[in-house]
Amino acid sequence: MKSSADVTNQSESSLRELFPEPAVQRLPWYYTYVSQLHSLGVEQVSSTQISKYLNVEASLIAKDLSYLNIRGKTRIGYDVEQLKAALANFLCFHKAHKAVVFGVGSLGAALISDVGLERYGLEIVAGFDIASRQKIGKTPVYDISEVKNRIAEHNAEIGILTVPPNVAQYVADLAVDAGIKALWNFTPHRLNPRQGIVIQDTSIYSQLALMYNRLELLKNLQR
Amino acid sequence: MKSSADVTNQSESSLRELFPEPAVQRLPWYYTYVSQLHSLGVEQVSSTQISKYLNVEASLIAKDLSYLNIRGKTRIGYDVEQLKAALANFLCFHKAHKAVVFGVGSLGAALISDVGLERYGLEIVAGFDIASRQKIGKTPVYDISEVKNRIAEHNAEIGILTVPPNVAQYVADLAVDAGIKALWNFTPHRLNPRQGIVIQDTSIYSQLALMYNRLELLKNLQR
């Protein structure tokens, strides 16, 4: 088994590249489950146990976890604390990524208030809006005109877009010009790709469409 | 070209089944764009125009839209109003799906307050929580113990899960027993599948993991 010292940034990066997206979907489930076990004082967990609880095939779990440079012991399973740390490390949940929210409406404000996100490595340091509000909890909300200075001051790298779709591109461009490296796009607007910038679309409207679609199929089957 | 009368429920259902998920991802972008055009009084749109604005290949757009039984006219393009209606119809955004929210924390409350969701066919009629609150805007929030009666009373078919992960399965089971047909799961907990129930996972934590991953890759490349 490789020690963590063997894993250079370079090889970690190639591992990342090879990692298939469906597995990245499953890993946060494992992380949530072992975090709960850990908080309850459980020290060992087998892949059979994970498999039963999460309804994922045990062979698939073993395969997913093999990417992490962690191995279970026969008949004992995985060390919960080690597994939790390895998952957090692989998913980059262990370090704080500084983020700002653009558009402090109901969704933007909810993301700022959500303490859960911090456990997943997201530290929201500020919000921007046109209707200026002073603060949400302890997080300052600035006028959008201050974007350049404030992003530099807070050293933020992620911009969360929860603005109306018709201004999404405009605000995305402002954010990138101010130094933002990744855009987490909650709007149903398709952003123009830009060299060297990560765009992560989380369209809850596409998710709705998929859900409606499957619901209609189900109704037709039951008719 | 088929008239809409030719399309029975049965054939519509088979169309649905054949429709690939990446296209369902793109269709809401088209819908958002043509909705904006429509609200600005624009009457015609070409696939070249959609292609330029949304950065999607024109041939792909033509292919996606061919599923809708709508065809553009040479040199004129699509009728905006017709296209909007066809997209809304296909995506089931045109009819109100009654939904309830389980867990009225920051995210749950934001979803209840979000007027945008109604334009995408989601009508949130009630919320449930353990810490009972009277209302969010005009939407009633009930104690979770009332779930059975209230879901029947409101005739809701969709349950939105924004509870803590450790109670997600328990609440999902309550919801299904009360008659909910589709669960929109925002928690990082993997729900047990149940016969005849649609589960739609929207894990913002997986999205975070993907974004971090791509951000790390980018940094390694730029080093």
Interface residues (C-beta under 8 A of the other chain):
Chain A: N9 Q10 S13 R16 E17 F19 E21 V24 Q25 R26 L27 P28 W29 Y31 T32 Y33 Q36 L54 N55 V56 L91 C92 F93 H97 G105 S106 L107 A109 A110 L111 S113 D114 L117 Y120 G121 L122 E157 I158 P165 N166 K181 A182 W184 P188 H189 R190 N192 P193 G196 V198 Q200 D201 T202 S203 I204 Y205 S206 Q207 L208 A209 L210 M211 Y212 N213 R214 L215 E216 L217 L218 N220 Q222 R223
Chain B: N9 Q10 S13 R16 E17 F19 E21 V24 Q25 R26 L27 P28 W29 Y31 T32 Y33 Q36 L54 N55 V56 L91 C92 F93 H97 G105 S106 L107 A109 A110 L111 S113 D114 L117 Y120 G121 L122 E157 I158 P165 N166 K181 A182 W184 P188 H189 R190 N192 P193 G196 V198 Q200 D201 T202 S203 I204 Y205 S206 Q207 L208 A209 L210 M211 Y212 N213 R214 L215 E216 L217 L218 N220 Q222 R223
